[in-house]
Amino acid sequence: MLHKIYDYVIALSERPAAMFWLFAIAFAEASFFPIPPDALLIPMALAQPRKAFWLAAIATAGSVLGGALGYAIGFLLLDRLAQPIIHFYHYTAAFAAFQAKFARYGVWVILIKGLTPIPYKIVTIAAGAAAFNFPLFMAASFATRGGRFLLEAVLLRYFGEPAREFIEQRLGLIAGLTGVAIIAGFLVLKFA
């Protein structure tokens, strides 16, 4: 079954609309969607290794712009919806402490968590809720998301065919390890 899905995604990634979907998924994942753009970027780059850098640029642009939407959600909506709850439960001091910590360490949070399988929307919404410096947020988002997708592009461009053969021969193992990495990312987020 995994091989059928893999073959379908590879075939889908060669279609003209695939670049639009890559941008859309990267945009949505940075603000509200649960599936990372890597799920489309990797098969697209494997199917067309010469376009790997262009695909990484599309994913970066979508992710950074989606991050701006995530920031707006945290800044505008969370503040309006959460402030009455924070005040009701007397968490005003705790929330202020969170904002102060994010102001101090937020760039490191963005840079580190932007490279991990932890959903980026959590970082973008938290940055907005903390009213983190928006230009610095955008620069850190560009650096971390661009770095992540560029690294994938380099690996897939220069090791694409051997990587494709490796993946196709060990698809079950790759899917299992990817699942473990995603679960580990959520656990790190929950307990860190």
N, CA, C and O atoms as a DFTB+ gen file, in Angstrom:
768 C
 N C O
     1  1       0.816      -1.193       0.000
     2  2       0.000       0.000       0.000
     3  2       0.863       1.261       0.000
     4  3       0.567       2.217      -0.717
     5  1       1.936       1.264       0.807
     6  2       2.825       2.428       0.840
     7  2       3.430       2.704      -0.527
     8  3       3.585       3.861      -0.918
     9  1       3.773       1.641      -1.259
    10  2       4.369       1.838      -2.580
    11  2       3.376       2.485      -3.541
    12  3       3.775       3.297      -4.376
    13  1       2.096       2.146      -3.441
    14  2       1.089       2.761      -4.306
    15  2       0.951       4.247      -3.989
    16  3       0.876       5.081      -4.891
    17  1       0.920       4.564      -2.704
    18  2       0.831       5.967      -2.297
    19  2       2.074       6.722      -2.737
    20  3       1.972       7.834      -3.255
    21  1       3.248       6.130      -2.538
    22  2       4.513       6.746      -2.945
    23  2       4.518       7.007      -4.450
    24  3       4.865       8.104      -4.888
    25  1       4.135       6.002      -5.246
    26  2       4.099       6.164      -6.700
    27  2       3.110       7.253      -7.102
    28  3       3.369       8.014      -8.034
    29  1       1.984       7.330      -6.407
    30  2       0.989       8.357      -6.708
    31  2       1.535       9.753      -6.413
    32  3       1.353      10.671      -7.214
    33  1       2.202       9.920      -5.269
    34  2       2.757      11.231      -4.910
    35  2       3.867      11.626      -5.890
    36  3       3.967      12.793      -6.270
    37  1       4.697      10.669      -6.297
    38  2       5.737      10.958      -7.291
    39  2       5.099      11.420      -8.598
    40  3       5.542      12.404      -9.189
    41  1       4.059      10.715      -9.054
    42  2       3.376      11.103     -10.293
    43  2       2.704      12.469     -10.133
    44  3       2.751      13.295     -11.044
    45  1       2.089      12.702      -8.990
    46  2       1.446      13.977      -8.720
    47  2       2.460      15.112      -8.684
    48  3       2.169      16.224      -9.122
    49  1       3.638      14.833      -8.167
    50  2       4.656      15.881      -8.034
    51  2       5.206      16.345      -9.376
    52  3       5.867      17.381      -9.443
    53  1       4.946      15.598     -10.444
    54  2       5.429      15.985     -11.763
    55  2       4.416      16.836     -12.524
    56  3       4.714      17.317     -13.618
    57  1       3.247      17.024     -11.972
    58  2       2.209      17.821     -12.638
    59  2       2.507      19.306     -12.517
    60  3       3.164      19.726     -11.565
    61  1       2.032      20.114     -13.468
    62  2       2.295      21.559     -13.427
    63  2       1.763      22.256     -12.176
    64  3       2.393      23.194     -11.686
    65  1       0.623      21.821     -11.652
    66  2       0.041      22.469     -10.474
    67  2       0.756      22.097      -9.184
    68  3       0.441      22.654      -8.132
    69  1       1.706      21.174      -9.233
    70  2       2.384      20.719      -8.015
    71  2       3.112      21.859      -7.308
    72  3       3.144      21.897      -6.078
    73  1       3.696      22.788      -8.064
    74  2       4.429      23.894      -7.426
    75  2       3.464      24.803      -6.666
    76  3       3.790      25.306      -5.590
    77  1       2.284      25.008      -7.228
    78  2       1.265      25.788      -6.523
    79  2       0.911      25.110      -5.210
    80  3       0.826      25.768      -4.173
    81  1       0.701      23.776      -5.248
    82  2       0.331      23.043      -4.049
    83  2       1.457      23.036      -3.028
    84  3       1.199      23.075      -1.825
    85  1       2.697      22.987      -3.487
    86  2       3.833      23.055      -2.569
    87  2       3.813      24.382      -1.820
    88  3       3.971      24.407      -0.599
    89  1       3.622      25.479      -2.535
    90  2       3.541      26.799      -1.914
    91  2       2.371      26.849      -0.939
    92  3       2.518      27.314       0.191
    93  1       1.211      26.369      -1.378
    94  2       0.009      26.429      -0.544
    95  2       0.162      25.604       0.735
    96  3      -0.237      26.050       1.811
    97  1       0.733      24.414       0.625
    98  2       0.921      23.578       1.805
    99  2       1.949      24.199       2.747
   100  3       1.758      24.185       3.963
   101  1       3.039      24.746       2.199
   102  2       4.046      25.405       3.045
   103  2       3.437      26.608       3.759
   104  3       3.717      26.840       4.935
   105  1       2.605      27.373       3.051
   106  2       1.939      28.531       3.639
   107  2       1.007      28.094       4.767
   108  3       1.042      28.643       5.868
   109  1       0.179      27.102       4.474
   110  2      -0.821      26.657       5.443
   111  2      -0.181      26.000       6.663
   112  3      -0.649      26.195       7.785
   113  1       0.889      25.220       6.455
   114  2       1.538      24.523       7.567
   115  2       2.138      25.500       8.573
   116  3       2.202      25.197       9.764
   117  1       2.568      26.648       8.117
   118  2       3.189      27.623       9.014
   119  2       2.162      28.390       9.841
   120  3       2.528      29.133      10.752
   121  1       0.870      28.213       9.528
   122  2      -0.123      28.963      10.270
   123  2      -1.276      28.127      10.835
   124  3      -1.804      28.457      11.897
   125  1      -1.684      27.035      10.135
   126  2      -2.819      26.289      10.670
   127  2      -2.915      24.836      10.209
   128  3      -3.670      24.077      10.816
   129  1      -2.206      24.411       9.189
   130  2      -2.364      23.085       8.582
   131  2      -1.391      22.094       9.212
   132  3      -0.255      22.473       9.497
   133  1      -1.789      20.824       9.446
   134  2      -0.917      19.897      10.170
   135  2       0.153      19.185       9.347
   136  3       1.085      18.634       9.932
   137  1       0.063      19.171       8.021
   138  2       1.003      18.389       7.214
   139  2       2.159      19.285       6.747
   140  3       1.921      20.338       6.157
   141  1       3.404      18.875       7.007
   142  2       4.551      19.699       6.615
   143  2       4.773      19.678       5.105
   144  3       4.413      18.705       4.442
   145  1       5.358      20.736       4.558
   146  2       5.601      20.805       3.114
   147  2       6.605      19.771       2.626
   148  3       6.663      19.478       1.432
   149  1       7.391      19.218       3.534
   150  2       8.372      18.195       3.157
   151  2       7.688      16.999       2.498
   152  3       8.283      16.318       1.663
   153  1       6.424      16.747       2.883
   154  2       5.685      15.623       2.322
   155  2       5.504      15.759       0.819
   156  3       5.341      14.754       0.126
   157  1       5.530      16.978       0.304
   158  2       5.444      17.207      -1.135
   159  2       6.793      17.610      -1.722
   160  3       7.119      17.224      -2.844
   161  1       7.575      18.378      -0.976
   162  2       8.882      18.832      -1.467
   163  2       9.801      17.657      -1.795
   164  3      10.434      17.646      -2.850
   165  1       9.879      16.690      -0.921
   166  2      10.806      15.569      -1.120
   167  2      10.459      14.765      -2.361
   168  3      11.345      14.526      -3.181
   169  1       9.190      14.326      -2.546
   170  2       8.899      13.588      -3.776
   171  2       9.072      14.429      -5.034
   172  3       9.482      13.920      -6.077
   173  1       8.755      15.733      -4.930
   174  2       8.919      16.595      -6.107
   175  2      10.392      16.703      -6.488
   176  3      10.741      16.628      -7.666
   177  1      11.249      16.880      -5.491
   178  2      12.684      16.988      -5.765
   179  2      13.256      15.654      -6.224
   180  3      14.185      15.627      -7.032
   181  1      12.720      14.556      -5.725
   182  2      13.163      13.241      -6.195
   183  2      12.742      13.012      -7.646
   184  3      13.487      12.422      -8.429
   185  1      11.547      13.482      -8.000
   186  2      11.057      13.308      -9.370
   187  2      11.777      14.236     -10.342
   188  3      11.975      13.889     -11.507
   189  1      12.172      15.427      -9.860
   190  2      12.818      16.422     -10.713
   191  2      14.015      17.040      -9.973
   192  3      13.935      18.188      -9.537
   193  1      15.108      16.305      -9.827
   194  2      16.237      16.796      -9.032
   195  2      16.817      18.127      -9.512
   196  3      17.357      18.887      -8.708
   197  1      16.713      18.414     -10.796
   198  2      17.266      19.683     -11.310
   199  2      16.483      20.895     -10.825
   200  3      16.984      22.018     -10.872
   201  1      15.274      20.678     -10.367
   202  2      14.442      21.771      -9.855
   203  2      14.461      21.845      -8.335
   204  3      13.683      22.599      -7.751
   205  1      15.321      21.090      -7.687
   206  2      15.317      21.004      -6.227
   207  2      15.490      22.376      -5.564
   208  3      14.794      22.679      -4.595
   209  1      16.400      23.200      -6.068
   210  2      16.635      24.516      -5.445
   211  2      15.441      25.445      -5.662
   212  3      15.074      26.206      -4.767
   213  1      14.844      25.385      -6.832
   214  2      13.659      26.191      -7.117
   215  2      12.511      25.756      -6.205
   216  3      11.786      26.596      -5.673
   217  1      12.349      24.454      -6.028
   218  2      11.302      23.930      -5.154
   219  2      11.536      24.356      -3.702
   220  3      10.589      24.676      -2.983
   221  1      12.795      24.357      -3.281
   222  2      13.116      24.811      -1.918
   223  2      12.773      26.286      -1.755
   224  3      12.295      26.697      -0.698
   225  1      13.014      27.086      -2.791
   226  2      12.674      28.514      -2.732
   227  2      11.159      28.707      -2.631
   228  3      10.694      29.572      -1.889
   229  1      10.397      27.915      -3.367
   230  2       8.930      27.995      -3.304
   231  2       8.439      27.614      -1.901
   232  3       7.580      28.287      -1.331
   233  1       8.991      26.536      -1.358
   234  2       8.599      26.099      -0.010
   235  2       8.982      27.150       1.026
   236  3       8.224      27.404       1.963
   237  1      10.142      27.755       0.866
   238  2      10.583      28.802       1.796
   239  2       9.651      29.999       1.743
   240  3       9.211      30.497       2.779
   241  1       9.347      30.464       0.529
   242  2       8.455      31.622       0.387
   243  2       7.089      31.336       1.005
   244  3       6.550      32.166       1.737
   245  1       6.536      30.175       0.713
   246  2       5.242      29.828       1.281
   247  2       5.283      29.745       2.796
   248  3       4.375      30.224       3.474
   249  1       6.333      29.139       3.325
   250  2       6.449      28.965       4.769
   251  2       6.634      30.294       5.492
   252  3       6.027      30.519       6.540
   253  1       7.461      31.171       4.946
   254  2       7.705      32.466       5.592
   255  2       6.449      33.339       5.539
   256  3       6.102      33.987       6.526
   257  1       5.774      33.357       4.396
   258  2       4.542      34.145       4.304
   259  2       3.445      33.542       5.194
   260  3       2.682      34.273       5.826
   261  1       3.373      32.223       5.236
   262  2       2.427      31.573       6.144
   263  2       2.769      31.849       7.600
   264  3       1.884      31.961       8.448
   265  1       4.066      31.958       7.880
   266  2       4.497      32.321       9.228
   267  2       3.996      33.694       9.630
   268  3       3.666      33.921      10.794
   269  1       3.936      34.622       8.666
   270  2       3.396      35.950       8.954
   271  2       1.918      35.851       9.330
   272  3       1.452      36.568      10.216
   273  1       1.182      34.965       8.659
   274  2      -0.220      34.760       9.023
   275  2      -0.322      34.127      10.417
   276  3      -1.160      34.533      11.222
   277  1       0.524      33.141      10.699
   278  2       0.538      32.537      12.031
   279  2       0.831      33.577      13.106
   280  3       0.200      33.582      14.164
   281  1       1.784      34.450      12.833
   282  2       2.112      35.533      13.760
   283  2       0.881      36.411      13.990
   284  3       0.571      36.763      15.128
   285  1       0.183      36.763      12.908
   286  2      -1.013      37.604      13.019
   287  2      -2.090      36.906      13.836
   288  3      -2.776      37.546      14.634
   289  1      -2.244      35.603      13.645
   290  2      -3.219      34.848      14.440
   291  2      -2.869      34.967      15.926
   292  3      -3.734      35.247      16.757
   293  1      -1.605      34.753      16.244
   294  2      -1.181      34.859      17.641
   295  2      -1.294      36.270      18.176
   296  3      -1.705      36.464      19.320
   297  1      -0.936      37.260      17.372
   298  2      -0.921      38.654      17.822
   299  2      -2.322      39.234      17.948
   300  3      -2.640      39.897      18.935
   301  1      -3.161      38.982      16.941
   302  2      -4.479      39.609      16.927
   303  2      -5.549      38.781      17.612
   304  3      -6.273      39.279      18.474
   305  1      -5.647      37.522      17.231
   306  2      -6.747      36.711      17.745
   307  2      -6.491      36.182      19.142
   308  3      -7.372      36.230      20.001
   309  1      -5.294      35.680      19.371
   310  2      -5.016      35.103      20.681
   311  2      -5.117      36.172      21.764
   312  3      -5.606      35.916      22.864
   313  1      -4.649      37.370      21.433
   314  2      -4.708      38.456      22.405
   315  2      -6.162      38.781      22.746
   316  3      -6.508      38.936      23.917
   317  1      -7.005      38.884      21.731
   318  2      -8.407      39.232      21.966
   319  2      -9.185      38.097      22.632
   320  3     -10.031      38.338      23.493
   321  1      -8.897      36.873      22.234
   322  2      -9.625      35.738      22.787
   323  2      -9.043      35.257      24.108
   324  3      -9.775      34.831      25.001
   325  1      -7.733      35.328      24.225
   326  2      -7.083      34.751      25.399
   327  2      -7.027      35.697      26.594
   328  3      -7.057      35.245      27.739
   329  1      -6.947      36.992      26.346
   330  2      -6.792      37.935      27.460
   331  2      -7.902      37.810      28.508
   332  3      -7.599      37.810      29.701
   333  1      -9.167      37.702      28.113
   334  2     -10.203      37.523      29.162
   335  2     -10.007      36.233      29.973
   336  3     -10.241      36.217      31.181
   337  1      -9.586      35.173      29.316
   338  2      -9.348      33.900      30.015
   339  2      -8.145      34.029      30.936
   340  3      -8.182      33.587      32.084
   341  1      -7.074      34.640      30.426
   342  2      -5.866      34.848      31.240
   343  2      -6.199      35.677      32.474
   344  3      -5.759      35.367      33.581
   345  1      -6.985      36.738      32.271
   346  2      -7.374      37.595      33.398
   347  2      -8.288      36.837      34.374
   348  3      -8.131      36.953      35.589
   349  1      -9.235      36.068      33.841
   350  2     -10.173      35.316      34.687
   351  2      -9.442      34.343      35.607
   352  3      -9.788      34.211      36.782
   353  1      -8.434      33.665      35.072
   354  2      -7.698      32.680      35.869
   355  2      -6.488      33.285      36.601
   356  3      -5.690      32.556      37.191
   357  1      -6.361      34.579      36.562
   358  2      -5.277      35.291      37.248
   359  2      -3.897      34.850      36.751
   360  3      -2.965      34.689      37.539
   361  1      -3.780      34.656      35.429
   362  2      -2.499      34.266      34.817
   363  2      -1.809      35.449      34.148
   364  3      -0.909      35.255      33.330
   365  1      -2.207      36.646      34.475
   366  2      -1.637      37.821      33.827
   367  2      -0.131      37.888      34.055
   368  3       0.617      38.176      33.121
   369  1       0.325      37.630      35.269
   370  2       1.763      37.669      35.563
   371  2       2.497      36.544      34.823
   372  3       3.596      36.752      34.308
   373  1       1.890      35.354      34.772
   374  2       2.528      34.227      34.075
   375  2       2.635      34.506      32.579
   376  3       3.643      34.184      31.950
   377  1       1.583      35.108      32.013
   378  2       1.621      35.438      30.583
   379  2       2.652      36.518      30.308
   380  3       3.349      36.464      29.295
   381  1       2.758      37.479      31.180
   382  2       3.775      38.525      31.028
   383  2       5.175      37.923      31.103
   384  3       6.073      38.344      30.374
   385  1       5.365      36.934      31.987
   386  2       6.662      36.247      32.089
   387  2       6.963      35.488      30.802
   388  3       8.100      35.482      30.330
   389  1       5.925      34.838      30.228
   390  2       6.101      34.139      28.945
   391  2       6.519      35.127      27.857
   392  3       7.430      34.844      27.079
   393  1       5.862      36.272      27.801
   394  2       6.209      37.269      26.791
   395  2       7.647      37.769      26.981
   396  3       8.372      37.970      26.007
   397  1       8.049      37.964      28.228
   398  2       9.412      38.428      28.499
   399  2      10.442      37.376      28.084
   400  3      11.472      37.713      27.500
   401  1      10.167      36.103      28.383
   402  2      11.086      35.033      27.979
   403  2      11.159      34.914      26.462
   404  3      12.234      34.718      25.896
   405  1      10.005      35.035      25.810
   406  2      10.018      34.935      24.353
   407  2      10.752      36.122      23.747
   408  3      11.452      35.972      22.746
   409  1      10.599      37.309      24.348
   410  2      11.321      38.479      23.856
   411  2      12.830      38.280      23.987
   412  3      13.601      38.731      23.140
   413  1      13.239      37.603      25.055
   414  2      14.671      37.397      25.300
   415  2      15.236      36.242      24.479
   416  3      16.312      36.373      23.897
   417  1      14.533      35.122      24.423
   418  2      15.052      33.913      23.771
   419  2      14.313      33.532      22.491
   420  3      14.616      32.508      21.878
   421  1      13.353      34.345      22.092
   422  2      12.500      33.998      20.970
   423  2      13.230      33.714      19.673
   424  3      12.846      32.809      18.932
   425  1      14.271      34.470      19.389
   426  2      14.990      34.228      18.128
   427  2      15.604      32.835      18.126
   428  3      15.650      32.181      17.083
   429  1      16.076      32.373      19.279
   430  2      16.642      31.020      19.362
   431  2      15.553      29.963      19.243
   432  3      15.764      28.908      18.645
   433  1      14.396      30.249      19.812
   434  2      13.261      29.324      19.686
   435  2      12.887      29.180      18.218
   436  3      12.689      28.071      17.723
   437  1      12.793      30.306      17.530
   438  2      12.430      30.293      16.107
   439  2      13.483      29.551      15.296
   440  3      13.146      28.713      14.459
   441  1      14.747      29.850      15.539
   442  2      15.819      29.224      14.759
   443  2      15.913      27.722      15.009
   444  3      16.094      26.949      14.068
   445  1      15.794      27.307      16.249
   446  2      15.942      25.878      16.568
   447  2      14.699      25.098      16.163
   448  3      14.801      24.073      15.489
   449  1      13.548      25.569      16.561
   450  2      12.319      24.814      16.285
   451  2      11.934      24.860      14.812
   452  3      11.216      23.979      14.341
   453  1      12.390      25.854      14.085
   454  2      12.106      25.923      12.657
   455  2      12.818      24.850      11.855
   456  3      12.431      24.563      10.722
   457  1      13.851      24.256      12.425
   458  2      14.599      23.199      11.747
   459  2      14.117      21.801      12.107
   460  3      14.538      20.824      11.488
   461  1      13.250      21.693      13.089
   462  2      12.829      20.391      13.595
   463  2      11.489      19.976      12.980
   464  3      10.840      20.775      12.305
   465  1      11.077      18.723      13.214
   466  2       9.756      18.311      12.730
   467  2       8.594      18.860      13.557
   468  3       7.439      18.558      13.257
   469  1       8.866      19.644      14.574
   470  2       7.804      20.267      15.363
   471  2       7.039      21.213      14.430
   472  3       7.660      21.990      13.705
   473  1       5.696      21.160      14.437
   474  2       4.925      22.030      13.546
   475  2       5.299      23.505      13.736
   476  3       5.296      24.019      14.855
   477  1       5.619      24.168      12.634
   478  2       6.098      25.547      12.693
   479  2       5.003      26.507      13.138
   480  3       5.302      27.576      13.669
   481  1       3.748      26.145      12.932
   482  2       2.644      27.016      13.319
   483  2       2.669      27.315      14.816
   484  3       2.247      28.392      15.237
   485  1       3.152      26.386      15.611
   486  2       3.226      26.600      17.056
   487  2       4.186      27.742      17.367
   488  3       3.914      28.577      18.230
   489  1       5.301      27.771      16.661
   490  2       6.292      28.835      16.851
   491  2       5.734      30.164      16.359
   492  3       5.887      31.183      17.032
   493  1       5.085      30.167      15.186
   494  2       4.609      31.430      14.623
   495  2       3.506      32.044      15.481
   496  3       3.499      33.250      15.724
   497  1       2.580      31.211      15.936
   498  2       1.484      31.725      16.768
   499  2       2.013      32.196      18.124
   500  3       1.574      33.223      18.641
   501  1       2.956      31.444      18.699
   502  2       3.552      31.854      19.981
   503  2       4.310      33.170      19.832
   504  3       4.269      34.012      20.729
   505  1       4.995      33.352      18.716
   506  2       5.719      34.609      18.490
   507  2       4.748      35.778      18.430
   508  3       5.022      36.841      18.988
   509  1       3.622      35.593      17.763
   510  2       2.616      36.651      17.714
   511  2       2.002      36.919      19.073
   512  3       1.806      38.074      19.452
   513  1       1.694      35.847      19.819
   514  2       1.113      36.010      21.155
   515  2       2.064      36.746      22.085
   516  3       1.634      37.499      22.959
   517  1       3.353      36.526      21.893
   518  2       4.349      37.191      22.730
   519  2       4.702      38.583      22.214
   520  3       5.519      39.281      22.815
   521  1       4.088      38.989      21.105
   522  2       4.383      40.279      20.473
   523  2       5.877      40.412      20.189
   524  3       6.468      41.475      20.377
   525  1       6.477      39.307      19.730
   526  2       7.901      39.301      19.390
   527  2       8.142      40.269      18.240
   528  3       7.260      40.477      17.406
   529  1       9.322      40.857      18.192
   530  2       9.692      41.814      17.146
   531  2       9.429      41.197      15.769
   532  3      10.066      40.214      15.390
   533  1       8.475      41.789      15.018
   534  2       8.039      41.182      13.760
   535  2       9.141      41.120      12.693
   536  3       9.305      40.066      12.078
   537  1       9.900      42.189      12.443
   538  2      10.971      42.073      11.438
   539  2      12.016      41.006      11.814
   540  3      12.504      40.283      10.946
   541  1      12.348      40.913      13.085
   542  2      13.296      39.895      13.539
   543  2      12.684      38.495      13.380
   544  3      13.376      37.550      13.003
   545  1      11.400      38.374      13.667
   546  2      10.690      37.111      13.460
   547  2      10.755      36.688      11.992
   548  3      11.042      35.530      11.688
   549  1      10.489      37.625      11.089
   550  2      10.506      37.304       9.655
   551  2      11.918      36.917       9.197
   552  3      12.079      35.979       8.417
   553  1      12.932      37.630       9.675
   554  2      14.316      37.306       9.301
   555  2      14.711      35.922       9.821
   556  3      15.327      35.134       9.102
   557  1      14.354      35.634      11.068
   558  2      14.676      34.314      11.638
   559  2      13.897      33.221      10.920
   560  3      14.429      32.135      10.691
   561  1      12.649      33.490      10.563
   562  2      11.846      32.512       9.817
   563  2      12.475      32.231       8.466
   564  3      12.578      31.077       8.051
   565  1      12.893      33.281       7.782
   566  2      13.526      33.100       6.473
   567  2      14.811      32.278       6.610
   568  3      15.067      31.381       5.807
   569  1      15.607      32.584       7.621
   570  2      16.872      31.865       7.814
   571  2      16.638      30.397       8.136
   572  3      17.270      29.522       7.544
   573  1      15.742      30.125       9.061
   574  2      15.555      28.746       9.506
   575  2      14.792      27.910       8.481
   576  3      15.179      26.776       8.201
   577  1      13.719      28.454       7.924
   578  2      12.956      27.681       6.940
   579  2      13.742      27.565       5.639
   580  3      13.767      26.504       5.015
   581  1      14.377      28.648       5.234
   582  2      15.206      28.595       4.030
   583  2      16.357      27.617       4.192
   584  3      16.672      26.864       3.271
   585  1      16.985      27.628       5.364
   586  2      18.086      26.695       5.627
   587  2      17.634      25.250       5.604
   588  3      18.320      24.384       5.061
   589  1      16.484      24.994       6.192
   590  2      15.958      23.621       6.222
   591  2      15.654      23.118       4.813
   592  3      16.071      22.023       4.435
   593  1      14.926      23.922       4.038
   594  2      14.536      23.485       2.698
   595  2      15.738      23.469       1.747
   596  3      15.795      22.643       0.836
   597  1      16.689      24.370       1.953
   598  2      17.897      24.363       1.134
   599  2      18.725      23.111       1.399
   600  3      19.260      22.512       0.466
   601  1      18.832      22.715       2.653
   602  2      19.558      21.483       2.990
   603  2      18.902      20.280       2.322
   604  3      19.585      19.426       1.757
   605  1      17.584      20.218       2.389
   606  2      16.882      19.129       1.713
   607  2      17.143      19.171       0.208
   608  3      17.358      18.132      -0.418
   609  1      17.124      20.373      -0.371
   610  2      17.352      20.511      -1.814
   611  2      18.752      20.048      -2.206
   612  3      18.919      19.361      -3.214
   613  1      19.751      20.416      -1.421
   614  2      21.124      19.988      -1.702
   615  2      21.218      18.466      -1.664
   616  3      21.771      17.847      -2.574
   617  1      20.681      17.877      -0.619
   618  2      20.735      16.418      -0.493
   619  2      19.987      15.725      -1.627
   620  3      20.470      14.740      -2.186
   621  1      18.824      16.236      -1.959
   622  2      18.026      15.604      -3.003
   623  2      18.575      15.882      -4.399
   624  3      18.461      15.041      -5.290
   625  1      19.165      17.046      -4.591
   626  2      19.731      17.377      -5.905
   627  2      20.946      16.515      -6.208
   628  3      21.082      15.988      -7.312
   629  1      21.829      16.374      -5.224
   630  2      23.093      15.682      -5.477
   631  2      23.062      14.200      -5.115
   632  3      23.894      13.425      -5.586
   633  1      22.111      13.811      -4.285
   634  2      21.993      12.404      -3.923
   635  2      20.593      11.892      -4.240
   636  3      20.154      10.886      -3.682
   637  1      19.900      12.580      -5.128
   638  2      18.503      12.280      -5.432
   639  2      18.253      10.870      -5.904
   640  3      17.414      10.167      -5.341
   641  1      18.966      10.445      -6.926
   642  2      18.704       9.103      -7.471
   643  2      19.084       8.008      -6.483
   644  3      18.293       7.088      -6.272
   645  1      20.279       8.069      -5.861
   646  2      20.560       7.054      -4.826
   647  2      19.569       7.127      -3.658
   648  3      19.178       6.100      -3.104
   649  1      19.168       8.354      -3.290
   650  2      18.189       8.502      -2.209
   651  2      16.848       7.913      -2.628
   652  3      16.175       7.256      -1.834
   653  1      16.468       8.150      -3.867
   654  2      15.206       7.612      -4.365
   655  2      15.229       6.077      -4.331
   656  3      14.263       5.446      -3.901
   657  1      16.330       5.490      -4.785
   658  2      16.460       4.030      -4.760
   659  2      16.410       3.515      -3.317
   660  3      15.756       2.512      -3.033
   661  1      17.107       4.208      -2.411
   662  2      17.116       3.819      -1.004
   663  2      15.700       3.863      -0.429
   664  3      15.268       2.936       0.255
   665  1      14.986       4.949      -0.715
   666  2      13.625       5.121      -0.197
   667  2      12.705       4.048      -0.770
   668  3      11.928       3.432      -0.041
   669  1      12.799       3.831      -2.076
   670  2      11.911       2.855      -2.702
   671  2      12.159       1.444      -2.181
   672  3      11.220       0.653      -2.084
   673  1      13.402       1.114      -1.844
   674  2      13.712      -0.220      -1.330
   675  2      13.332      -0.367       0.142
   676  3      13.070      -1.479       0.601
   677  1      13.300       0.733       0.881
   678  2      13.043       0.678       2.323
   679  2      11.892       1.607       2.717
   680  3      11.967       2.291       3.738
   681  1      10.849       1.631       1.926
   682  2       9.746       2.567       2.132
   683  2       9.090       2.394       3.496
   684  3       8.794       3.389       4.158
   685  1       8.860       1.180       3.927
   686  2       8.248       0.941       5.234
   687  2       9.099       1.478       6.372
   688  3       8.583       2.101       7.300
   689  1      10.397       1.238       6.302
   690  2      11.318       1.736       7.324
   691  2      11.336       3.264       7.347
   692  3      11.286       3.874       8.415
   693  1      11.407       3.880       6.166
   694  2      11.429       5.345       6.071
   695  2      10.141       5.925       6.658
   696  3      10.187       6.889       7.422
   697  1       8.999       5.345       6.305
   698  2       7.720       5.833       6.829
   699  2       7.676       5.692       8.352
   700  3       7.200       6.589       9.048
   701  1       8.169       4.572       8.863
   702  2       8.195       4.362      10.305
   703  2       9.086       5.364      11.021
   704  3       8.700       5.926      12.046
   705  1      10.280       5.588      10.481
   706  2      11.204       6.551      11.092
   707  2      10.656       7.974      11.020
   708  3      10.840       8.758      11.951
   709  1       9.990       8.307       9.930
   710  2       9.384       9.633       9.812
   711  2       8.295       9.799      10.873
   712  3       8.201      10.842      11.519
   713  1       7.480       8.769      11.045
   714  2       6.442       8.811      12.083
   715  2       7.034       8.973      13.469
   716  3       6.528       9.754      14.275
   717  1       8.105       8.240      13.751
   718  2       8.779       8.346      15.044
   719  2       9.339       9.761      15.242
   720  3       9.242      10.321      16.333
   721  1       9.926      10.334      14.183
   722  2      10.484      11.696      14.275
   723  2       9.386      12.715      14.564
   724  3       9.585      13.626      15.367
   725  1       8.239      12.573      13.922
   726  2       7.132      13.507      14.152
   727  2       6.611      13.372      15.581
   728  3       6.375      14.375      16.254
   729  1       6.433      12.143      16.043
   730  2       5.971      11.919      17.417
   731  2       6.996      12.460      18.416
   732  3       6.627      13.079      19.414
   733  1       8.281      12.226      18.147
   734  2       9.335      12.752      19.029
   735  2       9.295      14.275      19.068
   736  3       9.491      14.878      20.123
   737  1       9.043      14.895      17.919
   738  2       8.931      16.356      17.877
   739  2       7.803      16.859      18.750
   740  3       7.966      17.846      19.467
   741  1       6.653      16.191      18.700
   742  2       5.534      16.582      19.559
   743  2       5.859      16.365      21.026
   744  3       5.490      17.189      21.862
   745  1       6.545      15.267      21.362
   746  2       6.913      15.007      22.758
   747  2       7.906      16.046      23.281
   748  3       7.800      16.507      24.418
   749  1       8.865      16.404      22.437
   750  2       9.822      17.450      22.830
   751  2       9.074      18.761      23.091
   752  3       9.343      19.465      24.065
   753  1       8.142      19.065      22.210
   754  2       7.361      20.283      22.372
   755  2       6.555      20.251      23.671
   756  3       6.494      21.247      24.392
   757  1       5.949      19.124      23.961
   758  2       5.109      19.026      25.150
   759  2       5.918      19.106      26.439
   760  3       5.492      19.752      27.397
   761  1       7.085      18.455      26.476
   762  2       7.850      18.376      27.723
   763  2       9.034      19.325      27.805
   764  3       9.710      19.377      28.832
   765  1       9.300      20.079      26.738
   766  2      10.447      21.008      26.763
   767  2      10.023      22.392      27.125
   768  3      10.856      23.296      27.193
